[in-house]
Amino acid sequence: MLAFLILVTVTLASAHHSGEHFEGDKVFRVHVEDENHISLLHELASTKQMDFWKPDSVTQIKPHSTVDFRIKAEDTVAVEDFLGQNRLQYEVLISNLRSMLEAQFDSRVRATGHSYEKYNQWETIEAWTEQVASENPDLISRSAIGTTFLGNTIYLLKVGKPGSDKPAIFMDCGFHAREWISPAFCQWFVREVSM
């Protein structure tokens, strides 16, 4: 028998709880050709708050690459002016980050409140773990194994029939704050193996 260990750890931190709203924030992609372009991006990063998406920081930019970063709404005009004046080739990947984020939330009214295809709030995921364990007591057990930085309980779902010395798979879901797909995948996986 195969036993599955799934750790459902959604640390919905940062933006949701920090009060950031992202309205009008833009995500830019800049095409970096040479060291001069890298120097210009270093200069820009020293004057504007840039949330680097790829690579992780200004220090990791290399020639012949692309750089993706978020700029707050109040700085977007200045950043576009800087990029244009310095003839840096760029494109706007996301013109309003808030709209893009809201599109990931499920607006349909559902009986259970849970979706396998959209972002779920922490409370919805927590209720889902309780529900799936109570509906499948012979297959799924739920244990609290700690708390997040924000004080949310971290749950472990163990999927499998009782017994010892069985192979297992361990899946850690929701480890990074920006990821919604890994918790959604793990919830979908638990649903599939419990059907």
Summary of the structure (lengths in Angstrom):
residues: 195
radius of gyration: 21.3
end to end distance: 16.1
largest distance: 67.2
contacts: 508
relative contact order: 0.24
helix: 36%
strand: 27%
